[in-house]
């Protein structure tokens, strides 16, 4: 219900996207290798691509993202 208290639509979408990105990064980082291997063997998985991007960018640890 807090989301409905935000009057500006732009600010609402900023909050929504921030939450979704945080959940996606957390899932990509927290999932083990077996999760990623299983989903890649079935044709690919967006979360695995995000995981690879985090590794390439050198952001392997979530504590680095919180800074």
mmCIF file of the N, C-alpha and C atoms, coordinates in Angstrom:
data_MODEL
# 
_entry.id   MODEL 
# 
loop_
_atom_site.group_PDB 
_atom_site.id 
_atom_site.type_symbol 
_atom_site.label_atom_id 
_atom_site.label_alt_id 
_atom_site.label_comp_id 
_atom_site.label_asym_id 
_atom_site.label_entity_id 
_atom_site.label_seq_id 
_atom_site.pdbx_PDB_ins_code 
_atom_site.Cartn_x 
_atom_site.Cartn_y 
_atom_site.Cartn_z 
_atom_site.occupancy 
_atom_site.B_iso_or_equiv 
_atom_site.pdbx_formal_charge 
_atom_site.auth_seq_id 
_atom_site.auth_comp_id 
_atom_site.auth_asym_id 
_atom_site.auth_atom_id 
_atom_site.pdbx_PDB_model_num 
ATOM 1   N N  . UNK A 1 1  ? 0.802  -1.205  0.000   1.00 0.00 ? 1  UNK A N  1 
ATOM 2   C CA . UNK A 1 1  ? 0.000  0.000   0.000   1.00 0.00 ? 1  UNK A CA 1 
ATOM 3   C C  . UNK A 1 1  ? 0.844  1.269   0.000   1.00 0.00 ? 1  UNK A C  1 
ATOM 4   N N  . UNK A 1 2  ? 2.107  1.133   0.399   1.00 0.00 ? 2  UNK A N  1 
ATOM 5   C CA . UNK A 1 2  ? 2.996  2.288   0.398   1.00 0.00 ? 2  UNK A CA 1 
ATOM 6   C C  . UNK A 1 2  ? 3.182  2.830   -1.018  1.00 0.00 ? 2  UNK A C  1 
ATOM 7   N N  . UNK A 1 3  ? 3.153  1.943   -1.989  1.00 0.00 ? 3  UNK A N  1 
ATOM 8   C CA . UNK A 1 3  ? 3.336  2.347   -3.374  1.00 0.00 ? 3  UNK A CA 1 
ATOM 9   C C  . UNK A 1 3  ? 2.227  3.291   -3.838  1.00 0.00 ? 3  UNK A C  1 
ATOM 10  N N  . UNK A 1 4  ? 1.031  3.071   -3.364  1.00 0.00 ? 4  UNK A N  1 
ATOM 11  C CA . UNK A 1 4  ? -0.092 3.916   -3.751  1.00 0.00 ? 4  UNK A CA 1 
ATOM 12  C C  . UNK A 1 4  ? -0.012 5.312   -3.139  1.00 0.00 ? 4  UNK A C  1 
ATOM 13  N N  . UNK A 1 5  ? 0.806  5.447   -2.105  1.00 0.00 ? 5  UNK A N  1 
ATOM 14  C CA . UNK A 1 5  ? 0.961  6.757   -1.458  1.00 0.00 ? 5  UNK A CA 1 
ATOM 15  C C  . UNK A 1 5  ? 1.891  7.683   -2.246  1.00 0.00 ? 5  UNK A C  1 
ATOM 16  N N  . UNK A 1 6  ? 2.626  7.128   -3.203  1.00 0.00 ? 6  UNK A N  1 
ATOM 17  C CA . UNK A 1 6  ? 3.531  7.936   -4.020  1.00 0.00 ? 6  UNK A CA 1 
ATOM 18  C C  . UNK A 1 6  ? 2.715  8.563   -5.144  1.00 0.00 ? 6  UNK A C  1 
ATOM 19  N N  . UNK A 1 7  ? 2.655  9.882   -5.168  1.00 0.00 ? 7  UNK A N  1 
ATOM 20  C CA . UNK A 1 7  ? 1.806  10.594  -6.117  1.00 0.00 ? 7  UNK A CA 1 
ATOM 21  C C  . UNK A 1 7  ? 2.350  10.573  -7.544  1.00 0.00 ? 7  UNK A C  1 
ATOM 22  N N  . UNK A 1 8  ? 3.644  10.779  -7.694  1.00 0.00 ? 8  UNK A N  1 
ATOM 23  C CA . UNK A 1 8  ? 4.239  10.893  -9.019  1.00 0.00 ? 8  UNK A CA 1 
ATOM 24  C C  . UNK A 1 8  ? 4.434  9.502   -9.640  1.00 0.00 ? 8  UNK A C  1 
ATOM 25  N N  . UNK A 1 9  ? 3.898  9.296   -10.844 1.00 0.00 ? 9  UNK A N  1 
ATOM 26  C CA . UNK A 1 9  ? 3.994  8.004   -11.520 1.00 0.00 ? 9  UNK A CA 1 
ATOM 27  C C  . UNK A 1 9  ? 5.451  7.630   -11.795 1.00 0.00 ? 9  UNK A C  1 
ATOM 28  N N  . UNK A 1 10 ? 6.262  8.609   -12.145 1.00 0.00 ? 10 UNK A N  1 
ATOM 29  C CA . UNK A 1 10 ? 7.688  8.345   -12.405 1.00 0.00 ? 10 UNK A CA 1 
ATOM 30  C C  . UNK A 1 10 ? 8.360  7.778   -11.163 1.00 0.00 ? 10 UNK A C  1 
ATOM 31  N N  . UNK A 1 11 ? 8.084  8.364   -10.004 1.00 0.00 ? 11 UNK A N  1 
ATOM 32  C CA . UNK A 1 11 ? 8.675  7.887   -8.756  1.00 0.00 ? 11 UNK A CA 1 
ATOM 33  C C  . UNK A 1 11 ? 8.198  6.481   -8.417  1.00 0.00 ? 11 UNK A C  1 
ATOM 34  N N  . UNK A 1 12 ? 6.937  6.186   -8.710  1.00 0.00 ? 12 UNK A N  1 
ATOM 35  C CA . UNK A 1 12 ? 6.417  4.827   -8.488  1.00 0.00 ? 12 UNK A CA 1 
ATOM 36  C C  . UNK A 1 12 ? 7.174  3.818   -9.331  1.00 0.00 ? 12 UNK A C  1 
ATOM 37  N N  . UNK A 1 13 ? 7.370  4.139   -10.630 1.00 0.00 ? 13 UNK A N  1 
ATOM 38  C CA . UNK A 1 13 ? 8.082  3.218   -11.518 1.00 0.00 ? 13 UNK A CA 1 
ATOM 39  C C  . UNK A 1 13 ? 9.543  3.094   -11.125 1.00 0.00 ? 13 UNK A C  1 
ATOM 40  N N  . UNK A 1 14 ? 10.146 4.155   -10.624 1.00 0.00 ? 14 UNK A N  1 
ATOM 41  C CA . UNK A 1 14 ? 11.524 4.081   -10.124 1.00 0.00 ? 14 UNK A CA 1 
ATOM 42  C C  . UNK A 1 14 ? 11.619 3.057   -8.994  1.00 0.00 ? 14 UNK A C  1 
ATOM 43  N N  . UNK A 1 15 ? 10.677 3.105   -8.071  1.00 0.00 ? 15 UNK A N  1 
ATOM 44  C CA . UNK A 1 15 ? 10.680 2.169   -6.953  1.00 0.00 ? 15 UNK A CA 1 
ATOM 45  C C  . UNK A 1 15 ? 10.441 0.736   -7.432  1.00 0.00 ? 15 UNK A C  1 
ATOM 46  N N  . UNK A 1 16 ? 9.483  0.551   -8.324  1.00 0.00 ? 16 UNK A N  1 
ATOM 47  C CA . UNK A 1 16 ? 9.178  -0.783  -8.848  1.00 0.00 ? 16 UNK A CA 1 
ATOM 48  C C  . UNK A 1 16 ? 10.393 -1.372  -9.557  1.00 0.00 ? 16 UNK A C  1 
ATOM 49  N N  . UNK A 1 17 ? 11.038 -0.590  -10.412 1.00 0.00 ? 17 UNK A N  1 
ATOM 50  C CA . UNK A 1 17 ? 12.200 -1.118  -11.145 1.00 0.00 ? 17 UNK A CA 1 
ATOM 51  C C  . UNK A 1 17 ? 13.372 -1.399  -10.211 1.00 0.00 ? 17 UNK A C  1 
ATOM 52  N N  . UNK A 1 18 ? 13.552 -0.564  -9.205  1.00 0.00 ? 18 UNK A N  1 
ATOM 53  C CA . UNK A 1 18 ? 14.640 -0.790  -8.249  1.00 0.00 ? 18 UNK A CA 1 
ATOM 54  C C  . UNK A 1 18 ? 14.442 -2.105  -7.503  1.00 0.00 ? 18 UNK A C  1 
ATOM 55  N N  . UNK A 1 19 ? 13.214 -2.379  -7.104  1.00 0.00 ? 19 UNK A N  1 
ATOM 56  C CA . UNK A 1 19 ? 12.916 -3.626  -6.388  1.00 0.00 ? 19 UNK A CA 1 
ATOM 57  C C  . UNK A 1 19 ? 13.136 -4.827  -7.299  1.00 0.00 ? 19 UNK A C  1 
ATOM 58  N N  . UNK A 1 20 ? 12.651 -4.760  -8.535  1.00 0.00 ? 20 UNK A N  1 
ATOM 59  C CA . UNK A 1 20 ? 12.816 -5.873  -9.478  1.00 0.00 ? 20 UNK A CA 1 
ATOM 60  C C  . UNK A 1 20 ? 14.284 -6.132  -9.790  1.00 0.00 ? 20 UNK A C  1 
ATOM 61  N N  . UNK A 1 21 ? 15.057 -5.077  -9.987  1.00 0.00 ? 21 UNK A N  1 
ATOM 62  C CA . UNK A 1 21 ? 16.484 -5.252  -10.273 1.00 0.00 ? 21 UNK A CA 1 
ATOM 63  C C  . UNK A 1 21 ? 17.185 -5.870  -9.073  1.00 0.00 ? 21 UNK A C  1 
ATOM 64  N N  . UNK A 1 22 ? 16.850 -5.418  -7.882  1.00 0.00 ? 22 UNK A N  1 
ATOM 65  C CA . UNK A 1 22 ? 17.471 -5.981  -6.685  1.00 0.00 ? 22 UNK A CA 1 
ATOM 66  C C  . UNK A 1 22 ? 17.130 -7.463  -6.540  1.00 0.00 ? 22 UNK A C  1 
ATOM 67  N N  . UNK A 1 23 ? 15.883 -7.845  -6.795  1.00 0.00 ? 23 UNK A N  1 
ATOM 68  C CA . UNK A 1 23 ? 15.493 -9.257  -6.718  1.00 0.00 ? 23 UNK A CA 1 
ATOM 69  C C  . UNK A 1 23 ? 16.219 -10.086 -7.776  1.00 0.00 ? 23 UNK A C  1 
ATOM 70  N N  . UNK A 1 24 ? 16.330 -9.562  -8.989  1.00 0.00 ? 24 UNK A N  1 
ATOM 71  C CA . UNK A 1 24 ? 16.994 -10.271 -10.070 1.00 0.00 ? 24 UNK A CA 1 
ATOM 72  C C  . UNK A 1 24 ? 18.473 -10.484 -9.765  1.00 0.00 ? 24 UNK A C  1 
ATOM 73  N N  . UNK A 1 25 ? 19.153 -9.448  -9.294  1.00 0.00 ? 25 UNK A N  1 
ATOM 74  C CA . UNK A 1 25 ? 20.571 -9.559  -8.959  1.00 0.00 ? 25 UNK A CA 1 
ATOM 75  C C  . UNK A 1 25 ? 20.761 -10.532 -7.798  1.00 0.00 ? 25 UNK A C  1 
ATOM 76  N N  . UNK A 1 26 ? 19.902 -10.472 -6.807  1.00 0.00 ? 26 UNK A N  1 
ATOM 77  C CA . UNK A 1 26 ? 20.002 -11.387 -5.665  1.00 0.00 ? 26 UNK A CA 1 
ATOM 78  C C  . UNK A 1 26 ? 19.834 -12.832 -6.131  1.00 0.00 ? 26 UNK A C  1 
ATOM 79  N N  . UNK A 1 27 ? 18.830 -13.099 -6.959  1.00 0.00 ? 27 UNK A N  1 
ATOM 80  C CA . UNK A 1 27 ? 18.585 -14.452 -7.457  1.00 0.00 ? 27 UNK A CA 1 
ATOM 81  C C  . UNK A 1 27 ? 19.753 -14.932 -8.303  1.00 0.00 ? 27 UNK A C  1 
ATOM 82  N N  . UNK A 1 28 ? 20.266 -14.079 -9.170  1.00 0.00 ? 28 UNK A N  1 
ATOM 83  C CA . UNK A 1 28 ? 21.382 -14.458 -10.033 1.00 0.00 ? 28 UNK A CA 1 
ATOM 84  C C  . UNK A 1 28 ? 22.617 -14.800 -9.206  1.00 0.00 ? 28 UNK A C  1 
ATOM 85  N N  . UNK A 1 29 ? 22.855 -14.023 -8.164  1.00 0.00 ? 29 UNK A N  1 
ATOM 86  C CA . UNK A 1 29 ? 24.035 -14.244 -7.327  1.00 0.00 ? 29 UNK A CA 1 
ATOM 87  C C  . UNK A 1 29 ? 23.854 -15.425 -6.393  1.00 0.00 ? 29 UNK A C  1 
ATOM 88  N N  . UNK A 1 30 ? 22.685 -15.574 -5.822  1.00 0.00 ? 30 UNK A N  1 
ATOM 89  C CA . UNK A 1 30 ? 22.449 -16.563 -4.776  1.00 0.00 ? 30 UNK A CA 1 
ATOM 90  C C  . UNK A 1 30 ? 22.231 -17.974 -5.311  1.00 0.00 ? 30 UNK A C  1 
ATOM 91  N N  . UNK A 1 31 ? 21.852 -18.118 -6.565  1.00 0.00 ? 31 UNK A N  1 
ATOM 92  C CA . UNK A 1 31 ? 21.597 -19.435 -7.132  1.00 0.00 ? 31 UNK A CA 1 
ATOM 93  C C  . UNK A 1 31 ? 22.916 -20.140 -7.410  1.00 0.00 ? 31 UNK A C  1 
ATOM 94  N N  . UNK A 1 32 ? 22.924 -21.435 -7.114  1.00 0.00 ? 32 UNK A N  1 
ATOM 95  C CA . UNK A 1 32 ? 24.138 -22.218 -7.299  1.00 0.00 ? 32 UNK A CA 1 
ATOM 96  C C  . UNK A 1 32 ? 24.384 -22.602 -8.753  1.00 0.00 ? 32 UNK A C  1 
ATOM 97  N N  . UNK A 1 33 ? 25.536 -23.187 -8.974  1.00 0.00 ? 33 UNK A N  1 
ATOM 98  C CA . UNK A 1 33 ? 25.928 -23.591 -10.321 1.00 0.00 ? 33 UNK A CA 1 
ATOM 99  C C  . UNK A 1 33 ? 24.966 -24.617 -10.904 1.00 0.00 ? 33 UNK A C  1 
ATOM 100 N N  . UNK A 1 34 ? 24.447 -25.512 -10.072 1.00 0.00 ? 34 UNK A N  1 
ATOM 101 C CA . UNK A 1 34 ? 23.529 -26.543 -10.580 1.00 0.00 ? 34 UNK A CA 1 
ATOM 102 C C  . UNK A 1 34 ? 22.230 -25.922 -11.101 1.00 0.00 ? 34 UNK A C  1 
ATOM 103 N N  . UNK A 1 35 ? 21.761 -24.878 -10.444 1.00 0.00 ? 35 UNK A N  1 
ATOM 104 C CA . UNK A 1 35 ? 20.569 -24.162 -10.913 1.00 0.00 ? 35 UNK A CA 1 
ATOM 105 C C  . UNK A 1 35 ? 20.813 -23.599 -12.301 1.00 0.00 ? 35 UNK A C  1 
ATOM 106 N N  . UNK A 1 36 ? 21.947 -22.927 -12.461 1.00 0.00 ? 36 UNK A N  1 
ATOM 107 C CA . UNK A 1 36 ? 22.260 -22.298 -13.740 1.00 0.00 ? 36 UNK A CA 1 
ATOM 108 C C  . UNK A 1 36 ? 22.501 -23.347 -14.827 1.00 0.00 ? 36 UNK A C  1 
ATOM 109 N N  . UNK A 1 37 ? 23.206 -24.426 -14.496 1.00 0.00 ? 37 UNK A N  1 
ATOM 110 C CA . UNK A 1 37 ? 23.474 -25.483 -15.475 1.00 0.00 ? 37 UNK A CA 1 
ATOM 111 C C  . UNK A 1 37 ? 22.183 -26.140 -15.935 1.00 0.00 ? 37 UNK A C  1 
ATOM 112 N N  . UNK A 1 38 ? 21.282 -26.388 -15.012 1.00 0.00 ? 38 UNK A N  1 
ATOM 113 C CA . UNK A 1 38 ? 20.003 -27.022 -15.352 1.00 0.00 ? 38 UNK A CA 1 
ATOM 114 C C  . UNK A 1 38 ? 19.208 -26.146 -16.326 1.00 0.00 ? 38 UNK A C  1 
ATOM 115 N N  . UNK A 1 39 ? 19.129 -24.869 -16.042 1.00 0.00 ? 39 UNK A N  1 
ATOM 116 C CA . UNK A 1 39 ? 18.335 -23.979 -16.884 1.00 0.00 ? 39 UNK A CA 1 
ATOM 117 C C  . UNK A 1 39 ? 19.003 -23.689 -18.230 1.00 0.00 ? 39 UNK A C  1 
ATOM 118 N N  . UNK A 1 40 ? 20.326 -23.653 -18.249 1.00 0.00 ? 40 UNK A N  1 
ATOM 119 C CA . UNK A 1 40 ? 21.018 -23.454 -19.517 1.00 0.00 ? 40 UNK A CA 1 
ATOM 120 C C  . UNK A 1 40 ? 20.856 -24.661 -20.431 1.00 0.00 ? 40 UNK A C  1 
ATOM 121 N N  . UNK A 1 41 ? 20.791 -25.857 -19.848 1.00 0.00 ? 41 UNK A N  1 
ATOM 122 C CA . UNK A 1 41 ? 20.630 -27.069 -20.658 1.00 0.00 ? 41 UNK A CA 1 
ATOM 123 C C  . UNK A 1 41 ? 19.245 -27.150 -21.294 1.00 0.00 ? 41 UNK A C  1 
ATOM 124 N N  . UNK A 1 42 ? 18.328 -26.331 -20.820 1.00 0.00 ? 42 UNK A N  1 
ATOM 125 C CA . UNK A 1 42 ? 16.962 -26.317 -21.370 1.00 0.00 ? 42 UNK A CA 1 
ATOM 126 C C  . UNK A 1 42 ? 16.751 -25.123 -22.303 1.00 0.00 ? 42 UNK A C  1 
ATOM 127 N N  . UNK A 1 43 ? 17.819 -24.523 -22.775 1.00 0.00 ? 43 UNK A N  1 
ATOM 128 C CA . UNK A 1 43 ? 17.668 -23.450 -23.757 1.00 0.00 ? 43 UNK A CA 1 
ATOM 129 C C  . UNK A 1 43 ? 18.032 -22.070 -23.259 1.00 0.00 ? 43 UNK A C  1 
ATOM 130 N N  . UNK A 1 44 ? 18.530 -21.972 -22.067 1.00 0.00 ? 44 UNK A N  1 
ATOM 131 C CA . UNK A 1 44 ? 18.974 -20.676 -21.568 1.00 0.00 ? 44 UNK A CA 1 
ATOM 132 C C  . UNK A 1 44 ? 18.062 -20.119 -20.499 1.00 0.00 ? 44 UNK A C  1 
ATOM 133 N N  . UNK A 1 45 ? 18.589 -19.180 -19.783 1.00 0.00 ? 45 UNK A N  1 
ATOM 134 C CA . UNK A 1 45 ? 17.862 -18.571 -18.673 1.00 0.00 ? 45 UNK A CA 1 
ATOM 135 C C  . UNK A 1 45 ? 18.372 -17.156 -18.484 1.00 0.00 ? 45 UNK A C  1 
ATOM 136 N N  . UNK A 1 46 ? 17.472 -16.215 -18.377 1.00 0.00 ? 46 UNK A N  1 
ATOM 137 C CA . UNK A 1 46 ? 17.832 -14.810 -18.229 1.00 0.00 ? 46 UNK A CA 1 
ATOM 138 C C  . UNK A 1 46 ? 18.655 -14.581 -16.964 1.00 0.00 ? 46 UNK A C  1 
ATOM 139 N N  . UNK A 1 47 ? 18.305 -15.276 -15.889 1.00 0.00 ? 47 UNK A N  1 
ATOM 140 C CA . UNK A 1 47 ? 19.016 -15.100 -14.623 1.00 0.00 ? 47 UNK A CA 1 
ATOM 141 C C  . UNK A 1 47 ? 20.484 -15.504 -14.781 1.00 0.00 ? 47 UNK A C  1 
ATOM 142 N N  . UNK A 1 48 ? 20.741 -16.536 -15.577 1.00 0.00 ? 48 UNK A N  1 
ATOM 143 C CA . UNK A 1 48 ? 22.110 -16.974 -15.807 1.00 0.00 ? 48 UNK A CA 1 
ATOM 144 C C  . UNK A 1 48 ? 22.895 -15.915 -16.581 1.00 0.00 ? 48 UNK A C  1 
ATOM 145 N N  . UNK A 1 49 ? 22.251 -15.275 -17.523 1.00 0.00 ? 49 UNK A N  1 
ATOM 146 C CA . UNK A 1 49 ? 22.907 -14.186 -18.259 1.00 0.00 ? 49 UNK A CA 1 
ATOM 147 C C  . UNK A 1 49 ? 23.245 -13.036 -17.317 1.00 0.00 ? 49 UNK A C  1 
ATOM 148 N N  . UNK A 1 50 ? 22.360 -12.744 -16.396 1.00 0.00 ? 50 UNK A N  1 
ATOM 149 C CA . UNK A 1 50 ? 22.624 -11.695 -15.409 1.00 0.00 ? 50 UNK A CA 1 
ATOM 150 C C  . UNK A 1 50 ? 23.804 -12.104 -14.537 1.00 0.00 ? 50 UNK A C  1 
ATOM 151 N N  . UNK A 1 51 ? 23.860 -13.378 -14.140 1.00 0.00 ? 51 UNK A N  1 
ATOM 152 C CA . UNK A 1 51 ? 24.965 -13.889 -13.327 1.00 0.00 ? 51 UNK A CA 1 
ATOM 153 C C  . UNK A 1 51 ? 26.294 -13.707 -14.062 1.00 0.00 ? 51 UNK A C  1 
ATOM 154 N N  . UNK A 1 52 ? 26.312 -14.066 -15.349 1.00 0.00 ? 52 UNK A N  1 
ATOM 155 C CA . UNK A 1 52 ? 27.533 -13.916 -16.143 1.00 0.00 ? 52 UNK A CA 1 
ATOM 156 C C  . UNK A 1 52 ? 27.938 -12.447 -16.256 1.00 0.00 ? 52 UNK A C  1 
ATOM 157 N N  . UNK A 1 53 ? 26.966 -11.572 -16.422 1.00 0.00 ? 53 UNK A N  1 
ATOM 158 C CA . UNK A 1 53 ? 27.240 -10.138 -16.488 1.00 0.00 ? 53 UNK A CA 1 
ATOM 159 C C  . UNK A 1 53 ? 27.845 -9.637  -15.179 1.00 0.00 ? 53 UNK A C  1 
ATOM 160 N N  . UNK A 1 54 ? 27.322 -10.113 -14.049 1.00 0.00 ? 54 UNK A N  1 
ATOM 161 C CA . UNK A 1 54 ? 27.880 -9.727  -12.753 1.00 0.00 ? 54 UNK A CA 1 
ATOM 162 C C  . UNK A 1 54 ? 29.331 -10.169 -12.627 1.00 0.00 ? 54 UNK A C  1 
ATOM 163 N N  . UNK A 1 55 ? 29.627 -11.379 -13.107 1.00 0.00 ? 55 UNK A N  1 
ATOM 164 C CA . UNK A 1 55 ? 30.996 -11.890 -13.038 1.00 0.00 ? 55 UNK A CA 1 
ATOM 165 C C  . UNK A 1 55 ? 31.910 -11.071 -13.951 1.00 0.00 ? 55 UNK A C  1 
ATOM 166 N N  . UNK A 1 56 ? 31.457 -10.809 -15.161 1.00 0.00 ? 56 UNK A N  1 
ATOM 167 C CA . UNK A 1 56 ? 32.262 -10.031 -16.118 1.00 0.00 ? 56 UNK A CA 1 
ATOM 168 C C  . UNK A 1 56 ? 32.557 -8.635  -15.571 1.00 0.00 ? 56 UNK A C  1 
ATOM 169 N N  . UNK A 1 57 ? 31.571 -8.037  -14.920 1.00 0.00 ? 57 UNK A N  1 
ATOM 170 C CA . UNK A 1 57 ? 31.756 -6.694  -14.371 1.00 0.00 ? 57 UNK A CA 1 
ATOM 171 C C  . UNK A 1 57 ? 32.524 -6.698  -13.052 1.00 0.00 ? 57 UNK A C  1 
ATOM 172 N N  . UNK A 1 58 ? 32.803 -7.901  -12.539 1.00 0.00 ? 58 UNK A N  1 
ATOM 173 C CA . UNK A 1 58 ? 33.551 -8.004  -11.296 1.00 0.00 ? 58 UNK A CA 1 
ATOM 174 C C  . UNK A 1 58 ? 32.701 -7.756  -10.067 1.00 0.00 ? 58 UNK A C  1 
ATOM 175 N N  . UNK A 1 59 ? 31.397 -7.931  -10.187 1.00 0.00 ? 59 UNK A N  1 
ATOM 176 C CA . UNK A 1 59 ? 30.479 -7.708  -9.059  1.00 0.00 ? 59 UNK A CA 1 
ATOM 177 C C  . UNK A 1 59 ? 29.967 -9.044  -8.526  1.00 0.00 ? 59 UNK A C  1 
ATOM 178 N N  . UNK A 1 60 ? 30.892 -9.910  -8.156  1.00 0.00 ? 60 UNK A N  1 
ATOM 179 C CA . UNK A 1 60 ? 30.515 -11.255 -7.731  1.00 0.00 ? 60 UNK A CA 1 
ATOM 180 C C  . UNK A 1 60 ? 29.940 -11.295 -6.322  1.00 0.00 ? 60 UNK A C  1 
ATOM 181 N N  . UNK A 1 61 ? 30.150 -10.257 -5.575  1.00 0.00 ? 61 UNK A N  1 
ATOM 182 C CA . UNK A 1 61 ? 29.699 -10.242 -4.179  1.00 0.00 ? 61 UNK A CA 1 
ATOM 183 C C  . UNK A 1 61 ? 28.618 -9.187  -4.001  1.00 0.00 ? 61 UNK A C  1 
ATOM 184 N N  . UNK A 1 62 ? 27.509 -9.578  -3.413  1.00 0.00 ? 62 UNK A N  1 
ATOM 185 C CA . UNK A 1 62 ? 26.403 -8.639  -3.217  1.00 0.00 ? 62 UNK A CA 1 
ATOM 186 C C  . UNK A 1 62 ? 26.779 -7.487  -2.298  1.00 0.00 ? 62 UNK A C  1 
ATOM 187 N N  . UNK A 1 63 ? 27.742 -7.692  -1.421  1.00 0.00 ? 63 UNK A N  1 
ATOM 188 C CA . UNK A 1 63 ? 28.119 -6.582  -0.536  1.00 0.00 ? 63 UNK A CA 1 
ATOM 189 C C  . UNK A 1 63 ? 28.727 -5.445  -1.327  1.00 0.00 ? 63 UNK A C  1 
ATOM 190 N N  . UNK A 1 64 ? 29.335 -5.746  -2.479  1.00 0.00 ? 64 UNK A N  1 
ATOM 191 C CA . UNK A 1 64 ? 29.884 -4.689  -3.324  1.00 0.00 ? 64 UNK A CA 1 
ATOM 192 C C  . UNK A 1 64 ? 28.757 -3.860  -3.933  1.00 0.00 ? 64 UNK A C  1 
ATOM 193 N N  . UNK A 1 65 ? 27.612 -4.496  -4.185  1.00 0.00 ? 65 UNK A N  1 
ATOM 194 C CA . UNK A 1 65 ? 26.491 -3.792  -4.787  1.00 0.00 ? 65 UNK A CA 1 
ATOM 195 C C  . UNK A 1 65 ? 25.797 -2.868  -3.786  1.00 0.00 ? 65 UNK A C  1 
ATOM 196 N N  . UNK A 1 66 ? 25.931 -3.147  -2.516  1.00 0.00 ? 66 UNK A N  1 
ATOM 197 C CA . UNK A 1 66 ? 25.269 -2.363  -1.470  1.00 0.00 ? 66 UNK A CA 1 
ATOM 198 C C  . UNK A 1 66 ? 26.008 -1.073  -1.169  1.00 0.00 ? 66 UNK A C  1 
ATOM 199 N N  . UNK A 1 67 ? 27.255 -0.952  -1.617  1.00 0.00 ? 67 UNK A N  1 
ATOM 200 C CA . UNK A 1 67 ? 28.069 0.240   -1.296  1.00 0.00 ? 67 UNK A CA 1 
ATOM 201 C C  . UNK A 1 67 ? 27.565 1.452   -2.021  1.00 0.00 ? 67 UNK A C  1 
# 
